[in-house]
Amino acid sequence: MSAHQLPPLIYEIFSLYSNTHASHSKKLVKAPSARTLFYAVEQAGLNCLAGNFFNKGAAVEETAARSLIIKRASRQARDIRSFDMMPEDAREAGAHALSFIPGQVAVLRVEKEQAYFAFASAPEDAEVEFLVKRGYGAGGAIYEMTEGDRVELVEIIGHGYPLREHKGNDLVFVAMGTGVAPLRSALRHVLKHREEFGQLVVLYGARTPDDFCYGDEVDEWEAAGVEVRRVISRPDGHDWSGPTGYVQSLLDHVLPGLSSQKQWS
C-alpha cells in the first residue's frame, strides 16, 4: 500500500523515513506535519520497524464498538489536546483492559463519523490516551469534548511496533507534530522494561516551540537516561536557542554515538 492510499488521517499522522548507514542513501516520503518513525540500530544502519504498518487486515482486534468515557482533557500544544479515556464497561478502576501494542491505531467514532488516532499511552498505563488536533469531522468533535463525554472505539488496527523482537538494541524514536503520540506509547512501554533495551534516543520536530506536546515529560525521559533532541523548522519570531531545520537532519548527529554494530537475533 502506498502512502497516498492511506486513510487521510492516518496519512497525516505517519510517514516513513529510511536512512541506510552503509550506503548513505536517504529517502523522505513527504506528508503533512505530523509524522512518527521508529528504528532499531543494526549493523547496516537504521532499520525502520513500521513494517506493513497500515495493513488494516493485519493485527486487527475485531470487537464490537465500545464506549469510552473521557476522564481528562488537557491542553498539550497550540490546537492540540490530550484525552485520557476509560472503557465504560471496565470492571476495575485503573485498568482499561484493552489489548493493543505501541504503534497501533484506534478507530474512534462520534455519531456517524470516524477518525484514526494512534495510542499515546502505553499498554500498561491505567487509562488510554490520544492526542487530538483541532479540525473537522470526528476529530474536531472530540477536540471540543470535556470530562464525562463519550466516544466509541470501533476497532484497533495496524501491526504496531515489534518491540519484543528488538530487545538488546539501541532504539531511535523520531516524530513530528502529533506523530509524538505513538512515540510516547512506545517510549513509555520501553521505559517500563528499561533493562531490556540499549540506548534510547528521541528526535522530535515541530514548526515552532508552541507546537511541542508533552513538554513536561521531557525532563522525566532524560532522567531515565533518554537522549532527547528537539528541533523547530520555523524559528522566526520565537525565543529558541536549540537546533533549527527538519527532524531528519538530526539523525546524522546521533548515529555515530549509537552501537551500530549491534545486531538482534
Secondary structure, DSSP 8 states (H G I E B T S, - for coil): --GGGS-HHHHHH---EEEETTTTEEEE---SS-EEEEEEEETTEEEE---STT-TTSS-B----EEEEEEEEEEEETTEEEEEEEETT-SSTT-------TT-EEEEEETTEEEEEE--S-TTSSSEEEEEES-SHHHHHHHT--TT-EEEEEEEES----GGGGTTS-EEEEEEGGGHHHHHHHHHHHHHTGGGS--EEEEEEESSGGG-S-GGGHHHHHHTT-EEEEEES--TTS---S-BS-GGGGHHHHGGGS-TT----
